[in-house]
Amino acid sequence: MEENKNPQHAPREFDLIGMAKIVFAEKKLLIRFILVFAVIGVIYALNQQKRYTSVVTMAPEVSGMGMSGSLSDIAGMVGLNLDANSGGVDAIYPEIYPEVLASSSFLIKLFPIQVKQKNDTESKSYYNHLKYDYKSPFWTYPGYLVGQLISKITNSDEKEQGGCKTINPTHLTKEQDAICGMARKNIDCQINKGTNVITISVEDIDPIIAATLADTVQKRLQDYITLYRTHKARIDLKYAEKLNKVAEVEYHKAQQAYASYSDSHTKNILTMYQSKLEALENNVELKYKTFSQTAAQIEQAKAKVQERTPAFTVIQEPCVPLRASSTPRSMMVLTFIILGIIADALWVLYIRDIKKSFFQKK
């Protein structure tokens, strides 16, 4: 019982009002902290470029109805495609669309796109836009200069023809990898697992470029998915067209052989020549049937390609954003002012006393 009454073992209570009085008692010191952190906040805010975000929303087609459609929807929530027409499990399901957009091979194809900022008179490639129009804060210059020096030493023989013409997706330079990283941060894709609605958002320092890239990324993703879904059907179509061309050539050869033999033996009534003529005629009919069958196969293959081509409904078209999506500069400065007040409180309540006791002991 005595130990419990000992003040040393009593729990410490923070008197917030008392601490606030101590901090605000030294108003001059508090004002200095606020002014210093406010100046830092202004410098930080002025070195940050405004960002604009354009959003596009689209929904893929529903593959089926009834019980089978319900099962397909449930399987889609866990990343599987049970479409009976697909012939198996689909490897490109909505959950990996963000991975597709973030891949270097997909991003590199965006670099040659010509973009133009709101106040520019000439367009430039998206690669050069990321490289030259994005400004880094001044405190990153030392590291940037060192990186540029190392890059020139290690890649002295590299030629950059137009920024993005010499990019090898399997062997990126440090600069190209950095540009890919910038593009990867600007593009985001979200999938609603319940409805499979795809939301693509593109961020940029210019609102027009943000809307342009959002529209391009949406179309490129649709093309990517379409090419994958129709890959097998397109192979079958090419094979059917190849067979049809061979069958057409064989049919014309048989037709010419029949016509030539018939013209050269018009007055010949011998049974041997008549049987030969009938054989050539039968061969023409056989080649024509083969030619007709391959032509029908082409039409079936085209229908299969059309059947496998997914349809997308664009719910929200990409629009040019009117307001910046980045943190307002006033909020940045206010955040630094709050940090200044916290720093002043820590100095007055703890750090100053710790410093005094340290030097006294020393």
Secondary structure, 3 states (H helix, E strand, C coil): CHHHHCHHHCCCCCCHHHHHHHHHHCHHHHHHHHHHHHHHHHHHHHCCCCCEEEEEEEEECCCCCHHHHHHHHHHHHCCCCCCHHHCCCCCCCHHHHHHHHHCHHHHHCCCCCEECCCCCCCCEEHHHHHHHHCCCCHHHHHHHHHHHHHHHHHCCCCCCCCCCCCCECCECCHHHHHHHHHHHHHEEEEECCCCCCEEEEEEECCHHHHHHHHHHHHHHHHHHHHHHHCHHHHHHHHHHHHHHHHHHHHHHHHHHHHHHHHHHCCCCCCHHHHHHHHHHHHHHHHHHHHHHHHHHHHHHHHHHHHHHCCCEEEEECCCCCCCCCCCCHHHHHHHHHHHHHHHHHHHHHHHHHHHHHHHHHC
